[in-house]
Amino acid sequence: MSSTAVGSVPELVLGSPAGTDPEEHETVKALRSLFGGAVGSVQVDAVGTPVVSARPEKLHEILVFLKSDADQAFDLLLDVMGADLGGGTSIHVWYQLWSTVHGRMLRVLAELPRSDLSVASCTDIWTAADWLEREVYDMYGVDFEGHPDLRRILMPENYDEGFPLRKDFPLRGRFTRSEQVRRALNRSTEDVYAREELALAGLLEMESGAADDEAEDQDHLEGEKMVVNMGPQHPATHGVLRLVLQLDGETVVRCIPHIGYLHTGFEKTCEYREWNQVIPYTDRMDYLAPMIYNIGYALAVESLLGVEITPRCREVRLILSELNRVLGHLLWLGTGAMDVGATTVFLYTFQERERIYNLHEAYCGGRITTSVTRVGGMVADLPVGWLEACREFVDRLPATLDECERLITKNSIFQARLVDVGVIGAEQALDLGLTGPNLRGSGIAYDVRKARPYLGYDEYDFDVPVGVVGDAYDRYLVRMEEMRQSIRILQQALDRIPGGPINVQDSSVILPDKSEAMSSIDAMIAHFKLVMEGLQVPAGDVWYSVEATKGELGFGLISDGGSKPVRCRFRGPSFVNLAALPLLVEGGLVSDVIAANASIDIVLGEIDR
């Protein structure tokens, strides 16, 4: 039976220390020695991560070396990100790598000319590249040679207006509304459905030859394999997720997730918004734990600014982050238990979630869409009595978790639905790019709060629980223990929260107090410039990540020194985690699809961005 244990995390070795020569970084020296001129310029980003430029024709060979060489061992592909810096000359592709063995971060950058937007796929190195490369293809038109299934993933397969994240693609699309209607009417509905059927036929191609002959000899009552759709209307798909299942009786032969129903367009829209105006979009991504996304984005922008937030702001953000971690895990626990038939747990967890929402509302007036964070601080300090109410919640939560565990942890029906369902080993989990509880459930003690501490997490005493088997039951146990560890962190934070200002005392970053703006001409000018011109972020780039409820949440930001981001990339953990679902369910039963899907805990808002 599954169990959890506390794992260790490699000592942090993040990029190059400030002020050092990136050429002295051991990975850079190894690449220079082995590949010579194929390695171009080397820089560091805003958090000190080495950024290595590579010639496109040598990129695949370089990535193979970085993954396979024991001294490098970059075994986790965190992100593949496209970027158009404008000017119409080239498209950049970022490969964000992490070594769980050595605790190092590295970015490899390939610059592709518009005349030849092609590069070798790295899906044979990391399976995680499958969906990530498809997204770059979909948004930028980059051809990843050798990719096993290179087609659009967010946009419809028959979308023919271009590539939405290129700079020459307007915010509202290429055509006027009337032109869009005309084109839609002229497009044959039958052709659209025919393409879908052809795609399914190719993806669900049945074995031929001997397998067909054998099938003919079987009893005709056994029937043929059939294709069914689970979702998007199915309640256990938790949103607009459509799973195309090929079944042989009750056994799942193939599973193909279909996403792309929301089309929120966050990343495109953010290029047209000032830095602080991006914040409301972040809490719409994972609306089940919104403040982690607000805070993570602000930290990324602050790293570009070189701004250090105040001690009080740091503790307030940490408290809000851990409350939201519990908030997200409670929803997963309630709905996941209900998916497999345990309805009472849902009532317990949503009662506790309501108390967190009351804390949200008392602080910022909103419950789900918070938008309370600002670059350089928060919109306001905590109201009177808020910390006491938070402590009361933290003190009562363990009893509720105990009651939930008494109901289901050793329940034979609950165990039958989860034990040995959706098993994934440690090596395979890394290959798939899983992070968060899904990776830790497979025995890898990788937690961003420990590996690359932010908000002072390195000053707190807490453990990283890991699983043993890597099944749905392990993922359940890990999340239950993570809530208890969040309680430990919250208790420490509430005991040590300092006084002082909540915002940085810099009028070029944070609006000055109204009283000051009304009494000082300098403060009034600073207020006017921030409102009219927006926050000015120095030119540079960064890939900054935090530990969200569902895994590693990454922000890839590029600034040209102006008031709006050139590129605002969101690495939603659910997007990468969902790509692993077919491997979790194929070979299992239809009922296992429900349990496995619930165990990876996705939210569609950060999948179809």
C-alpha positions in Angstrom: 0.0 0.0 0.0 1.1 3.6 -0.7 2.6 5.7 2.0 4.4 9.1 2.2 7.8 10.0 3.5 9.7 13.2 3.9 12.3 13.7 1.2 15.4 15.8 0.8 16.0 18.5 -1.7 19.4 19.2 -3.4 21.2 22.3 -2.2 20.4 25.3 -4.2 22.8 26.3 -7.0 20.8 28.9 -8.9 22.5 30.3 -12.0 25.5 32.5 -11.5 26.0 34.6 -8.3 25.4 38.3 -8.9 28.4 40.0 -10.3 30.2 36.8 -11.6 31.1 36.0 -15.1 28.5 33.6 -16.7 31.3 32.2 -18.8 32.8 30.7 -15.6 29.6 28.7 -15.0 30.6 25.0 -15.2 27.8 24.1 -17.6 28.7 27.0 -19.9 32.4 25.9 -19.9 31.4 22.3 -20.7 29.2 23.5 -23.6 32.0 25.8 -24.9 34.5 23.0 -24.8 32.3 20.4 -26.5 30.3 22.5 -29.1 32.6 25.6 -29.7 31.0 28.1 -32.1 27.6 26.4 -31.9 27.3 28.1 -28.5 26.8 31.9 -28.9 26.4 34.6 -26.3 25.9 33.7 -22.7 24.1 36.1 -20.3 22.3 35.9 -17.0 18.7 36.9 -16.4 17.2 39.0 -13.6 17.5 36.1 -11.0 21.0 35.0 -12.1 20.0 32.0 -14.4 22.5 31.5 -17.2 21.0 32.0 -20.6 22.9 30.1 -23.4 22.3 31.0 -27.0 22.6 28.0 -29.4 22.7 27.7 -33.1 19.4 26.1 -34.2 21.1 23.3 -36.2 23.0 22.2 -33.1 20.2 22.7 -30.6 19.1 19.1 -30.4 22.6 17.8 -29.9 23.2 20.4 -27.1 20.0 19.4 -25.4 20.9 15.7 -25.5 24.2 16.5 -23.9 22.5 18.6 -21.1 20.1 15.8 -20.3 22.4 12.8 -20.6 25.7 14.0 -19.2 26.1 13.0 -15.6 27.8 16.3 -14.7 24.8 18.3 -16.1 21.7 16.0 -15.7 19.1 18.5 -16.6 16.4 15.9 -16.2 13.3 18.2 -15.9 12.1 20.3 -18.9 10.1 23.0 -17.2 9.0 25.0 -20.2 9.4 25.6 -24.0 8.4 29.2 -24.6 8.2 31.2 -27.8 8.8 35.0 -28.0 8.5 37.6 -30.8 10.5 40.7 -29.9 9.2 42.7 -32.8 10.9 43.9 -35.9 9.8 41.0 -37.9 13.2 39.4 -38.1 13.2 36.3 -35.8 11.3 34.2 -33.3 13.0 33.1 -30.1 12.5 29.8 -28.4 13.3 29.3 -24.8 14.1 25.9 -23.2 13.9 26.2 -19.4 15.8 23.3 -17.7 16.2 22.2 -14.1 18.5 19.5 -12.7 17.0 17.7 -9.8 20.4 16.0 -9.3 22.5 19.1 -9.0 19.9 21.8 -8.2 20.7 24.0 -11.1 18.6 26.1 -13.5 19.6 26.8 -17.1 18.0 28.4 -20.1 18.9 27.5 -23.7 17.8 30.1 -26.3 17.5 29.5 -30.0 16.9 32.4 -32.4 15.0 31.3 -35.5 14.9 33.6 -38.6 11.5 34.2 -40.1 12.7 32.7 -43.3 13.3 29.3 -41.6 11.2 28.8 -38.6 12.2 25.2 -38.0 14.2 23.4 -35.3 14.5 19.7 -34.3 12.0 18.5 -31.8 13.2 17.5 -28.4 10.3 15.1 -27.7 12.8 12.2 -27.9 14.7 13.8 -25.0 11.8 14.8 -22.8 8.3 13.7 -23.3 7.2 16.9 -21.7 8.1 18.7 -24.9 5.1 17.2 -26.7 2.4 19.7 -25.7 4.9 22.5 -25.0 6.2 22.4 -28.6 2.7 22.1 -30.0 1.8 25.3 -28.2 4.8 27.2 -29.7 3.9 25.9 -33.1 0.2 26.9 -32.6 1.1 30.4 -31.3 4.2 31.2 -33.4 4.3 28.8 -36.4 7.6 27.2 -35.4 8.1 23.8 -37.1 9.5 21.3 -34.7 11.0 18.7 -37.0 10.4 15.1 -35.9 7.6 15.9 -33.5 5.2 12.9 -33.4 2.0 15.0 -33.6 2.6 18.6 -34.6 -0.8 20.2 -34.8 -2.6 23.1 -33.1 -3.4 22.5 -29.5 -5.1 25.7 -28.2 -6.7 27.0 -31.4 -9.0 24.9 -33.5 -7.3 22.7 -36.0 -9.0 24.5 -38.9 -7.9 27.9 -37.7 -6.4 29.7 -40.6 -5.9 33.3 -39.5 -2.2 32.9 -38.5 -0.3 32.6 -35.3 -1.8 34.7 -32.5 1.2 35.6 -30.4 3.3 37.1 -33.2 3.6 40.8 -33.1 2.1 41.2 -36.5 -1.1 39.6 -35.3 -3.5 42.3 -33.9 -5.2 42.0 -30.5 -8.6 41.6 -32.0 -7.6 39.2 -34.8 -6.9 39.8 -38.4 -10.4 40.3 -39.6 -13.3 42.5 -38.7 -16.4 40.9 -37.1 -18.3 40.9 -40.4 -15.4 39.3 -42.2 -15.2 36.6 -39.5 -18.9 35.9 -39.9 -18.5 35.7 -43.7 -15.6 33.3 -43.5 -17.4 31.1 -40.9 -20.4 30.9 -43.2 -18.3 30.0 -46.2 -16.4 27.3 -44.3 -18.2 24.0 -44.9 -19.4 22.5 -41.6 -19.2 19.1 -43.2 -15.5 19.7 -44.0 -14.8 20.7 -40.4 -16.4 17.5 -39.1 -14.7 15.4 -41.8 -11.3 16.7 -40.7 -12.1 15.9 -37.1 -13.1 12.3 -38.1 -9.9 11.9 -40.1 -7.9 13.1 -37.2 -9.5 10.7 -34.8 -9.2 7.9 -37.3 -5.4 8.6 -37.6 -4.9 8.8 -33.9 -7.1 5.8 -33.0 -5.8 3.7 -35.9 -6.5 0.0 -35.1 -3.9 -2.7 -35.6 -4.1 -4.5 -38.9 -3.0 -7.8 -40.3 -2.8 -10.6 -37.8 -4.6 -8.6 -35.2 -7.6 -8.2 -37.5 -7.6 -11.9 -38.4 -7.6 -12.8 -34.7 -10.5 -10.4 -34.0 -12.6 -12.0 -36.7 -12.2 -15.4 -35.0 -13.5 -14.0 -31.7 -17.1 -14.3 -30.6 -19.2 -11.7 -32.4 -20.8 -10.8 -29.1 -17.6 -9.2 -28.0 -18.1 -6.5 -30.5 -15.5 -3.9 -31.8 -13.6 -1.2 -30.0 -15.6 2.0 -29.7 -14.9 5.6 -29.3 -16.7 7.7 -26.7 -16.4 11.2 -25.5 -16.1 11.9 -21.7 -16.8 15.6 -21.3 -16.9 18.5 -21.7 -20.3 18.1 -20.0 -19.2 15.3 -17.7 -19.0 16.7 -14.1 -15.9 14.6 -13.3 -13.9 16.4 -16.0 -13.9 19.5 -13.8 -14.5 22.0 -16.6 -14.5 22.2 -20.4 -12.2 19.2 -20.9 -13.1 16.6 -23.5 -11.5 13.2 -23.3 -11.8 11.0 -26.4 -11.6 7.4 -25.2 -11.2 4.3 -27.3 -12.6 1.4 -25.3 -12.3 -2.3 -25.6 -15.2 -3.2 -23.4 -14.5 -1.5 -20.1 -10.8 -1.2 -20.8 -9.3 2.1 -22.0 -7.2 1.5 -25.1 -6.5 5.1 -26.0 -7.1 8.5 -24.3 -6.8 11.8 -26.2 -7.4 15.0 -24.2 -8.9 17.8 -26.2 -8.5 21.3 -24.8 -9.1 24.8 -26.3 -12.6 25.8 -25.4 -12.1 28.9 -23.3 -9.8 31.0 -25.5 -9.1 33.6 -22.8 -6.1 34.9 -24.6 -4.3 36.0 -21.4 -0.8 36.0 -22.9 -1.8 38.1 -25.9 -3.8 40.5 -23.9 -1.1 41.1 -21.4 1.2 42.5 -24.1 -1.3 45.4 -24.4 -1.6 46.0 -20.6 0.6 47.9 -18.2 2.6 45.8 -15.7 0.1 46.3 -12.8 -2.9 45.8 -15.1 -1.8 42.2 -15.8 -2.5 41.2 -12.2 -6.3 40.7 -12.6 -5.6 38.2 -15.4 -3.3 36.1 -13.2 -6.0 35.3 -10.6 -8.4 34.2 -13.4 -6.0 31.4 -14.4 -6.3 29.4 -11.2 -9.4 30.9 -9.6 -9.2 28.2 -7.0 -6.0 29.6 -5.5 -5.8 33.1 -7.0 -3.4 34.9 -4.7 -0.5 32.6 -5.4 -0.8 33.6 -9.1 -1.0 37.4 -8.2 2.0 37.1 -5.9 4.1 35.0 -8.2 3.6 37.5 -11.0 4.5 40.4 -8.8 7.7 38.7 -7.6 8.7 38.1 -11.3 8.2 41.8 -12.2 10.0 42.9 -9.0 13.0 40.7 -10.0 13.2 42.8 -13.2 13.0 46.0 -11.2 15.5 44.9 -8.6 13.0 45.8 -5.9 13.1 44.1 -2.5 9.7 44.2 -0.8 9.3 45.1 2.9 9.5 42.5 5.6 5.9 42.9 6.4 4.8 42.5 2.8 6.9 39.4 2.5 5.2 37.8 5.5 1.7 38.9 4.4 2.3 37.4 0.9 3.6 34.2 2.4 0.5 33.9 4.7 -1.8 34.5 1.7 0.1 32.0 -0.4 -0.2 29.2 2.1 -3.9 30.0 2.8 -4.5 29.7 -1.0 -2.5 26.4 -1.1 -4.9 25.0 1.5 -7.8 26.6 -0.4 -6.9 24.7 -3.6 -6.1 21.4 -1.8 -9.5 21.6 0.0 -11.4 21.9 -3.3 -9.4 19.0 -4.7 -10.1 16.9 -1.7 -13.8 17.6 -1.6 -14.4 17.2 -5.4 -12.0 14.3 -5.8 -13.6 12.4 -3.0 -17.0 13.0 -4.5 -15.8 11.8 -7.9 -15.2 8.3 -6.3 -18.4 8.4 -4.3 -17.4 10.0 -0.9 -19.9 12.9 -0.8 -19.6 13.8 2.9 -16.0 15.0 2.6 -17.2 17.6 0.1 -19.3 19.2 2.8 -16.5 19.4 5.3 -14.0 20.9 2.9 -16.3 23.5 1.5 -17.2 24.7 4.9 -13.5 25.4 5.5 -13.1 27.0 2.1 -15.8 29.4 3.0 -13.8 30.6 6.0 -10.8 31.3 3.7 -13.1 33.2 1.3 -14.3 35.3 4.3 -10.7 36.2 4.9 -10.3 37.1 1.2 -13.4 39.3 1.4 -12.4 41.0 4.6 -9.0 41.9 3.0 -9.8 43.0 -0.6 -13.6 42.8 -1.0 -13.3 39.9 -3.5 -13.7 36.3 -2.8 -12.5 34.4 -5.9 -10.9 37.1 -8.1 -8.7 38.9 -5.6 -6.3 41.2 -7.5 -5.0 42.6 -4.3 -1.3 42.4 -5.1 0.7 45.3 -6.5 4.2 45.4 -7.9 6.2 46.6 -4.9 3.7 45.7 -2.3 -0.1 45.2 -1.7 -3.1 47.4 -2.4 -3.5 47.9 1.4 -2.3 46.6 4.7 -4.4 43.9 6.5 -7.5 45.2 8.3 -7.9 45.2 12.0 -8.7 41.8 13.4 -7.7 39.9 10.2 -4.7 38.2 11.7 -6.7 37.0 14.7 -9.4 35.6 12.4 -6.7 33.9 10.3 -5.2 32.3 13.4 -8.6 31.0 14.5 -9.0 29.3 11.1 -5.5 27.8 11.3 -6.2 26.4 14.8 -9.4 24.7 13.8 -8.4 23.3 10.4 -6.4 20.3 11.7 -9.5 18.8 13.4 -11.4 19.0 10.1 -8.6 17.3 8.2 -8.5 14.6 10.9 -12.3 14.0 10.4 -11.8 13.8 6.6 -9.1 11.2 7.1 -11.2 9.2 9.4 -13.9 9.1 6.7 -11.8 8.0 3.7 -8.1 7.3 4.2 -8.6 3.7 5.4 -12.0 3.3 3.8 -11.9 0.1 1.7 -14.0 1.5 -1.1 -11.9 4.7 -1.3 -8.7 2.6 -1.4 -10.0 0.3 -4.0 -10.7 3.2 -6.3 -7.2 4.8 -5.8 -4.6 2.2 -4.9 -2.5 1.1 -7.9 -4.6 3.4 -10.2 -2.7 5.8 -12.4 0.7 4.6 -11.4 3.7 6.6 -12.6 7.3 6.1 -11.5 9.8 8.7 -10.6 11.8 8.7 -13.8 8.7 8.8 -16.0 7.2 11.6 -13.9 10.4 13.7 -14.5 10.3 12.9 -18.2 6.7 14.1 -18.5 7.6 17.3 -16.7 5.3 16.8 -13.8 5.7 19.1 -10.9 4.0 19.7 -7.5 2.1 17.0 -5.7 2.0 14.9 -8.8 5.8 14.7 -9.0 6.2 14.4 -5.3 3.7 11.6 -5.3 6.1 9.6 -7.4 8.9 10.0 -4.9 10.7 13.1 -6.1 11.1 15.7 -3.4 11.1 18.8 -5.7 9.4 21.8 -4.2 10.2 25.3 -5.5 9.9 26.7 -1.9 12.9 24.5 -0.9 14.8 24.4 -4.2 14.7 28.1 -5.0 13.3 29.8 -1.9 11.3 33.0 -2.3 9.4 35.0 0.3 11.8 33.8 3.0 10.6 30.1 2.8 14.2 29.1 3.6 13.6 30.5 7.1 10.7 28.3 7.9 10.6 24.8 9.3 8.5 22.5 7.1 8.8 19.2 5.3 8.3 18.0 1.7 6.1 14.8 1.7 6.7 12.3 -1.0 5.0 9.1 -2.1 6.4 5.7 -2.7 4.3 4.0 -5.4 3.2 7.0 -7.5 -0.4 6.0 -7.7 -3.6 8.1 -7.2 -3.6 7.1 -3.5 0.0 8.5 -3.0 -1.1 11.7 -4.6 -4.0 11.9 -2.1 -1.7 11.3 0.8 0.8 13.8 -0.3 -1.8 16.6 -0.6 -3.2 15.8 2.8 0.2 16.1 4.3 0.9 19.3 2.4 -2.1 20.9 4.0 -0.7 20.0 7.4 2.7 21.4 6.4 1.0 24.6 5.3 -0.6 24.8 8.8 2.9 24.6 10.2 4.1 27.4 8.0 1.1 29.6 8.8 1.6 29.1 12.5 5.2 30.3 12.3 4.3 33.2 10.0 1.5 34.4 12.3 3.9 34.4 15.2 6.6 36.4 13.5 4.8 38.9 11.3 6.5 42.2 11.7 5.2 45.7 11.8 6.3 48.5 9.4 5.1 49.6 6.0 3.4 47.1 3.6 4.8 48.8 0.4 8.2 49.8 -0.7 9.0 53.5 -0.1 9.6 54.2 -3.8 7.3 56.5 -5.6 8.5 55.3 -9.0 7.1 51.9 -8.2 4.2 52.4 -5.7 1.7 55.2 -5.6 2.5 57.6 -2.8 -0.1 58.0 0.0 -3.0 60.3 -1.0 -2.2 62.7 1.9 1.4 63.0 0.7 0.4 63.5 -2.9 -1.9 66.3 -1.8 0.8 68.1 0.2 4.0 67.5 -1.8 4.6 68.6 -5.4 7.2 65.8 -5.9 4.7 63.2 -4.6 2.0 64.6 -6.9 4.2 64.5 -9.9 5.2 60.9 -9.1 1.6 60.0 -8.7 0.7 61.6 -12.0 3.5 59.8 -13.9 2.6 56.4 -12.5 -1.0 56.8 -13.4 -0.5 58.3 -16.8 2.6 56.6 -18.0 2.5 53.4 -16.0 5.3 51.5 -14.2 8.6 51.6 -16.1 10.4 48.2 -15.9 14.0 48.1 -17.0 14.9 46.2 -20.2 15.6 42.6 -19.5 14.1 39.1 -19.1 13.4 36.6 -16.5 11.9 33.2 -15.9 10.6 33.2 -12.4 8.6 30.4 -10.7 6.8 29.7 -7.5 5.2 26.6 -6.0 1.4 26.7 -6.8 -1.1 24.2 -5.6 -0.9 22.2 -8.8 2.8 22.4 -9.4 5.4 24.8 -10.6 4.0 28.1 -11.9 6.4 29.9 -14.2 6.4 33.4 -15.5 8.5 34.2 -18.6 8.8 38.0 -18.8 10.5 40.2 -21.4 10.7 44.0 -21.0 12.0 46.6 -23.4 12.1 49.2 -20.7 8.6 50.4 -21.2 5.3 50.3 -19.4 4.1 47.0 -20.9 5.6 43.6 -21.3 7.0 42.5 -24.6 6.2 38.9 -23.7 4.3 37.6 -20.7 4.4 33.8 -20.6 2.5 31.8 -18.0 3.7 28.2 -17.5 0.5 26.8 -16.0 1.3 23.5 -14.2 -2.0 22.0 -15.1 -1.2 22.2 -18.8 1.9 20.1 -18.4 0.3 17.7 -15.9 -2.8 17.0 -18.1 -0.5 15.8 -20.9 0.4 12.8 -18.7 -3.3 11.7 -18.3 -3.2 9.2 -21.3 -0.3 7.3 -19.7 -2.2 7.2 -16.4 -5.4 5.7 -17.8 -4.6 3.6 -20.8 -4.9 0.0 -19.9 -7.2 0.7 -17.0 -10.9 0.8 -16.7 -13.3 3.6 -17.5 -13.9 4.2 -13.8 -10.2 4.6 -13.4 -10.3 7.6 -15.7 -12.4 9.5 -13.2 -10.0 8.7 -10.3 -6.8 9.4 -12.3 -8.1 12.7 -13.7 -9.1 13.8 -10.2 -5.8 12.8 -8.8 -3.8 15.2 -11.0 -5.9 18.1 -9.9 -6.3 20.4 -13.0 -8.0 23.7 -13.5 -8.9 24.6 -17.1 -8.3 28.3 -16.6 -4.5 27.8 -16.8 -4.6 25.1 -19.4 -6.5 26.9 -22.2 -5.0 30.4 -21.7 
